[in-house]
Structure formats: structure tokens, C-alpha cells
């Protein structure tokens, strides 16, 4: 009997890592449990200080999984960029190292790409969980649901209306997105993106790309009580980066003739609201530097 030929992978799952090894292992196992096998997983460890991680991957015995460790730490944004540079297959996902794919995730997103072959990326339905895997719906996620495109079922969206909604508040769950690789090759990665998760989808949409939004839940996104982004926001140091980003986006949208999107970028309402939410905590801590940074962001034009 002839040997069964190996399955040719069609989707690169890129997983930048610097965090909890236990959650990383669970994320990897969720990929292995996919209902379809035409995937390749690449984990890029940005130098997390744990000597058990490499041996664990060695023991998996799964040729579809590659583990790489950066010789020097690149930082979160640098590691994200490195991961995207390593993408080779037709589609790719930039998964979070603490998130979980449900077994039908790849079936769902790749079927949507098949039905609409020209779209740049797919945003499937997402369930939000806390540190203990409990399903939650905190304020940030309730706001996301209000800002996302109206309707139900798979819907293709594009143009200035999408840009306006994203600039008002990023309603995407980036680790769950499934990208068509050619769409990024056509657009390119923004060189000076300070807010990477929003810059890339906006660049694609502003370049004429389209996306599909669906409600069918196939991905679990982890919302931590304490995270790098959350702690940075509380200290106020993230908001200077955000102001630079939104100023650049306002100029780009204005140049494109998308005046409503330019106004939304200058207003960056949800970013200001985030600063307002952080302000009472900074006042209670008597953190003068954070109070000044948050106040500047709230009042900046």
C-alpha cells in the first residue's frame, strides 16, 4: 500500500511568546486539537527565563510545530514584526500565547476566506475569558460590541466607515484574525506604528482592503486583570505613543480624502476614555507623573 502523502499546510500560525509557560502550552495544545491538519505553528520565544520550554517542545514530536528562541530580546512589537516576516503560507494567524483556539477555529475562518476569496482578513466570533478561564464581558468588551459593524452572520465590510469605527475604538480581537498573506504583501507593514494592533488593520483598510466579520464563536481571548497594556495605561506612559499614532493616522486619512476618519483619529474618543478610567487610580496612588500624563492625553488636541 502506498504511503499517505503529507498534508500540505496552508496557514501559518505565528505565536510570539513572553509570558506564562503554562498558558503557552495550553495555547499550543489548542492548535493541535484543530479539526483540520493543514496548519504550521511557529512559536517565537523572546527570551523568557524558563529552561523547561525548549525541552517541552522537543518532546512534542509534532513536525508541524517549530520552536525558536530569539538570541536577543526584541520586545513585544519587535517580536510581532519578526513573526510576520517569517510568514510563508497563503494565510496566517498571529495568535496570543495565552489564548485558545476552539477545535473548529481554522475550519470556520478558512471557510469564510473560501467564500470570499478577495478579503484581506476575517474576524470570527470571540468569547472572552478571565485569568481562570471563566467567561466574562468587562466594560472594554461591551464597548467593542457596540462599535463593531451592525448585523449578524458573515458580512463583508470596507472603506471609510470601517476606518471611522476602528479609530473611535478598536473592536477587533487581533489574535483571532486570520489574514490572507498577499493582502499584507500588497499593503506593507507600517514602519512607525506605535499601536501595532490597530495600525496594521487600518493600513489594509485604507489601502482598499476588505474584511469579513462573523459572530460564530470559535476563539477564546484572555482578558487579564493585569497586563502590559493595562499597567502601561495606568502609569500613563502608553498614551504619548497613542497620541503620536492617532496624529499620524489623522494625517493619512486626510490625505486620502477620508475627512470623517481624520476627525475620528484626532478625537480618539475611546483612548481618551481609557485615560479617564485610569485617572482615579493614579490620583489615589498620588502618582503625580501618571496624573499629568493622563491629564495631557485627556485634554490634548
N, C-alpha and C positions, 0 to 999 in steps of 0.2 A: 504494500500500500504506500502511495506517495505521501511524503511528509506534508503537513498543512503549512502553506506559506505564512510567514509572519504578517501580522496586521500592520498595514502602513499607517502611521499616525497622521492625523490631520489637524490636531490642535496642540499647541504648546501651552502648558500650564506653568507659568512662572511664579515662583514663590520666594520673594525676598524675606529674609528672616533675621531678626534680632529681638529675642524675647523669651517666652516661656517654652522650654523644650517639650514639656508635656502637651501643651496645646499644639505645638508644631506636629508632634507625632499623630495627634488626632486629626489634624488637617490632612496630613498625608494619607492616613487610613481612609478618610472620606473620599479622596480621589481614587484610591484603589477599589473602592466599592461601587464605582460608576457602572451603570448598566451597559455601557459600551466601552470598548477597549482601545479605540483609535486615538489615544492621547499619549503625551510625553510630559512628564513632570520634571522640572528643574528647580531645585532648591538652592538658593544662593545665600549662604550664611555670611553675614557681615562681621564675623569675628566674635560671636557671642562666647563668653568664657565658660564653656562646658565641654569637657573632653569625652562625654558619652555620646554626643550627637553623631559624629562621624562613624563610630563603630555600629551604632544602631542602623544607619543607612546601609552600611556594608552587609549587615545581617538580613536585610530585606530580601535579597535575591530576586529583585524585580528589575529587569533590564530597561523598563520604561521610565525608571526613576534615576535622575542624576543629582548628585550632591556636590556642590562646590563651595569652597570657603575662600573669601577674599583675603589675600595676603596682608592688605592694609584696609582699615575700616573706611568705607566710603560715605557713611551717613545714610539716612533714610532716602533722601532724594537721589543721591548718587547711586545707591544700590538699585532703586527703581529704574533709573536710566540704564544702568548696566544690564538689568534683566531684559528690558525692551530691546536693547542692542543684540541680545542673544536669540531673539525670536527668529525662527526659520520657517515654520509651517504656515498653512493657509489661514488659520485662526489662532488667537491666543487669549489667555486669561491672566490677569495679574492678581492672583489670589492673596488674601491676607493670611498670615501664619497662625492666626487664632480663629479663623472662620471655618465653616463646614459646608461642603457640597452635599446636598441630598443625592441619593443614587441616580435620580433621573435628571440631574442638572444638565449634563452635556447633551443628552437626548433632547431636552427642551430648547436650549439655546441654539444648537446646531440645526434643529428642525426649523426654527424661525429664520435662520440665515438661509436655509434651503428655499424657503417660501419667498423670501425677499432677497435675492442674491446681490443686490446693489448696496445694501445698507452697510454703514461703517461699523456699527456696534449694536448690541442687544442688551437691554436692561430687563432681566426677568423679575418675577416676584421674589421678594426677600422677606424672611422672618427675622426679627431682631431678638437677640438673647443677651442675658447679662453674664457676669463672671461665672455663674453657676449653671449655665445653660437654660435658665428659666426664660420663657418668652416674656418680653417686656415691650412697652411702647412709650418711651420717655418723650419729653417735650420736643427734642430735636427731630425725632422720627414722626411725630404728629405734624410738625411743620413741613417736613419733607412731603408727606402725603398730600398736604394742602397745595403745595407748589407744583407737584408733578402734573403732567398732562391729563386732562379730564378724559373720562370714558372708561371702558372696560374691554378686556381681551387684548390681543396683539394690535397695536396701532403704530403706524409709521409717522414720525414727526420730523420736522426740519425747519430751517430758516430762522428769521429774527425772533419769532415768537418763542422758540425754544431757548435761544440765547438770552432773551429777556428773563425768562423764568429761572434759568440757571444762575444768572447774575443777581437776581433777587435772593436766591438761596439754593445751594447745591443739593438737589433732591436725588442725585444719583447715589448708588452704592457701588463705588468703583471696583472693589474686589470681586463683585459678582458679574461685571460686564464681560461679555465675550466679543472680542474685536475681530474684524476682518483685517488681516495684516496689511494688505495692499492699501487700505484706507490711510494707515499711518505713513506708509511709504510715500503716498501722494501728498500728504499734508506736512509731514516732518514734525519732530518734537520741538516745542517751544524752547529756545535756548535759555531764556532768562526767567523761566517760570518759578515763582516763589511758592505758589499754591498749586502743586503739581496735579492733584486730583481733579481740579476744575479746569486748569489751563489746557490740558490735552483734549478733553471733550469739546471745549469751546473752540479750540483751533480747528477741529474737524468740522464742527457745525458751521463756523464762519467761512470755512473753505468750500461749503456746498454739500457736505456730507449729511446723511440721514441716519436716523436710529429707530429701532423698534422698542417700544415699551410694552411689557406684558405684566399680568397680575398673577400668573400661575406660580406659586411659591416653590422654588427648587434650590434655594440657597439660604444658609443661616449666617447672619452677620453679627459679630460680637460687639456689643456696646459696653465698654468698661466704665466703671465709675471713675477710675483714674487712668489717664492715658497720656502719651507725649503731647498730643494736640491739646487735650484738656488742661494739663498742667501749664503748658506754654501760654494758653489763653488766660488762665488765672493770673499768671505773673505779668501779663500784658505784653510780653516780648514777641508774640506772634503777630500782633496787629500792625506793626510797622511794615512787615513783609506783605501783609494783606493790602495795605494802602498802596504800596508800590504796584502790586499786581493789578488791582482794580483801576488805578490810573492808566496803566499800560493798556488794559482791555478797553477802557473808555476811548482812548485814542484810536485803537484799532477798529472798534466798531464805528466810530465817527468817520474814519477814512473809508470804510466800506459803505457808508451811507445809511447805516442802521442807527438812526438817532435815538429811537426808544431804548435800544440795547445800550447805547452810550450813556444815556441818563441812568439806566439801571445800574451800570457799573459805577458811575460817580456816586450814586446813592448808597450802594452796597448795604441794603437795609438789614439783611439777616446778620451780616458781620457786625454791624453796629449794635444790633440787639444782643448778640453774643457778648460783646463788651459790657453792655448794660447789665447782663445777668452776672458777669464776673465782678462787677464793681462793689456790691455789698460785701463780698468775701474779702476783697482787698482792703476795704475800709475797716472791717472787723479785725483783720490782721495788723492794721496800722502799717501797711506796706505802702509807703509814700511813692516809691518808684512805680509800682504797679498802678496805683490810683492815677498818677499823672499820665502814664501810658494809655490806660483805658479811657481817661477823660479826653486825651488828644484824639483818640480814634472815634469817640462818640461825636465830637464837635468838628472834626476835620471836614473840609470841603473838597 
